[in-house]
């Protein structure tokens, strides 16, 4: 009777059901053995440990605005959103301590490097270029972590109040309909 009750209990610990878009890293006696994918999986009780469950769907991570020093020595706040996806659960578990924190730190330092070479006007007009350069840097580093960066969006660039006021004073409409922008007239009357 005891043996009859133990068999279903052992079988219950052997079979693991994993939902779609998830992967689990399995270790046997502390060493990586395999990655379980969606569906029914069999594990060895008391030997196999399910170490890390990874969500394989695309993840959207908004990072708080970062202060960046521009090439013309102004401090702006740049807000970014990163879309990424884990492609290799084993690498995401063992190649980096915390892939989310690593992506955040790499984004911050790379954003400061990229914007440090650009002046304010170029930063404001070339969000796509900044995103592309940032994605190239992140792709190179995150590939070995088992992560693919799908998109980076430079969401908002916040100017300091003094720079915003200077830009507003530099651009004003003349009475004849022309716009004067930083000393240059636009014949069409548009910026």
C-alpha positions in Angstrom: 0.0 0.0 0.0 2.9 2.4 0.8 4.6 1.4 -2.5 1.3 2.0 -4.4 1.1 5.6 -3.0 4.8 6.3 -3.6 4.7 5.4 -7.3 2.2 8.2 -8.3 4.1 10.6 -6.1 7.4 9.9 -7.8 5.7 10.0 -11.3 4.2 13.4 -10.3 7.7 14.8 -9.6 9.1 13.3 -12.8 6.7 15.0 -15.2 6.9 18.8 -15.6 4.5 20.8 -17.8 5.9 24.0 -19.2 3.7 26.6 -20.9 4.3 28.0 -24.3 7.0 30.7 -24.7 8.9 29.5 -21.7 12.1 27.6 -21.2 13.7 26.2 -18.1 17.4 25.5 -17.5 17.9 22.2 -15.8 21.0 21.2 -13.7 21.9 17.8 -12.5 24.0 17.7 -9.4 24.9 21.4 -10.0 25.9 21.1 -13.6 23.9 22.2 -16.7 22.3 19.3 -18.5 19.6 20.7 -20.8 16.9 23.2 -21.5 13.3 22.2 -21.2 10.9 23.7 -23.8 7.1 24.1 -23.8 5.1 20.9 -23.3 5.5 17.8 -21.1 9.0 17.1 -20.0 10.5 14.3 -17.8 13.1 15.1 -15.1 15.0 12.8 -12.7 13.6 13.4 -9.2 16.1 14.5 -6.5 18.9 14.8 -9.2 17.5 17.4 -11.6 16.9 20.9 -10.4 15.0 23.4 -12.5 17.3 26.4 -12.0 15.9 29.3 -14.1 12.6 29.9 -15.9 13.0 32.2 -18.9 10.3 34.1 -20.7 11.0 33.8 -24.5 8.5 36.5 -25.6 9.7 39.9 -26.6 10.2 42.1 -23.6 9.7 45.8 -23.5 11.9 47.7 -21.0 11.6 51.4 -20.5 14.7 52.9 -18.8 14.5 56.0 -16.7 15.8 59.2 -18.4 19.6 59.4 -18.3 21.6 62.6 -18.1 23.9 62.8 -21.1 26.6 65.4 -21.8 26.5 66.6 -25.4 29.4 67.5 -27.6 28.7 71.2 -26.9 28.8 70.7 -23.1 25.1 70.7 -22.4 23.3 68.2 -20.2 20.2 66.6 -21.6 18.0 63.8 -20.4 17.5 61.0 -22.9 14.7 58.5 -22.3 15.0 55.1 -24.1 12.9 52.0 -24.6 14.4 48.7 -25.5 12.6 45.7 -27.1 14.5 42.5 -26.7 14.0 38.7 -26.7 15.9 35.9 -25.1 16.9 33.4 -27.8 19.1 31.0 -25.7 18.0 30.3 -22.1 21.3 28.6 -21.3 23.4 31.6 -22.3 21.0 34.0 -20.6 21.5 32.0 -17.4 25.2 31.3 -17.4 26.9 34.0 -19.5 25.8 37.0 -17.5 24.6 37.5 -13.9 21.5 39.6 -14.6 20.9 40.2 -18.3 18.3 42.9 -17.6 20.7 44.9 -15.4 23.5 44.3 -17.9 21.4 45.6 -20.8 20.5 48.7 -18.7 24.1 49.5 -17.8 25.4 48.9 -21.3 22.6 51.2 -22.7 23.5 54.0 -20.3 27.2 54.0 -21.0 26.8 53.6 -24.7 24.2 56.3 -24.9 26.6 58.7 -23.1 29.4 57.8 -25.5 27.3 58.3 -28.6 25.7 61.6 -27.5 29.1 62.9 -26.2 30.2 63.2 -29.8 27.1 65.0 -31.0 26.0 68.6 -30.5 22.6 69.4 -29.2 21.0 70.2 -32.6 22.3 66.9 -34.0 21.0 64.9 -31.0 17.5 66.5 -31.5 17.4 65.8 -35.2 18.9 62.3 -35.4 17.1 60.0 -33.0 17.1 57.2 -35.6 20.9 57.4 -36.0 21.3 57.3 -32.2 19.0 54.3 -32.0 20.8 52.5 -34.8 24.3 53.1 -33.2 23.0 52.0 -29.8 21.5 48.8 -31.3 24.7 47.9 -33.0 26.6 48.2 -29.7 24.0 46.2 -27.8 23.7 43.5 -30.5 27.5 42.9 -30.3 27.4 42.4 -26.5 24.1 40.7 -26.0 24.6 38.1 -28.7 26.8 36.0 -26.5 24.3 36.4 -23.7 21.6 34.7 -25.8 19.6 37.9 -26.3 18.5 39.6 -29.5 17.8 43.3 -29.4 14.9 43.9 -31.7 14.4 47.6 -31.4 15.6 50.7 -29.5 13.5 53.8 -29.4 14.8 57.1 -28.2 11.5 58.2 -26.6 12.2 61.6 -25.3 15.0 64.1 -25.2 14.5 66.6 -22.3 16.4 69.8 -22.5 17.5 71.9 -19.5 15.4 75.0 -19.0 18.2 77.4 -20.0 18.8 75.6 -23.3 15.1 75.5 -24.0 14.8 79.2 -23.4 17.8 80.0 -25.6 16.3 77.9 -28.4 13.0 79.8 -28.1 14.8 83.1 -28.2 16.9 82.0 -31.2 13.8 81.1 -33.2 11.1 83.7 -33.5 8.6 84.8 -36.2 9.2 88.1 -38.0 6.3 90.4 -38.8 6.6 89.6 -42.6 6.0 85.9 -42.1 9.6 84.8 -42.3 11.1 82.7 -39.5 14.5 83.6 -38.2 16.3 80.7 -36.7 19.7 81.3 -35.0 20.3 84.1 -37.4 19.3 82.4 -40.6 16.2 83.4 -42.5 13.9 80.8 -44.1 12.2 82.2 -47.2 9.2 79.7 -46.9 8.5 81.0 -43.4 8.9 77.6 -41.9 11.5 76.0 -39.7 
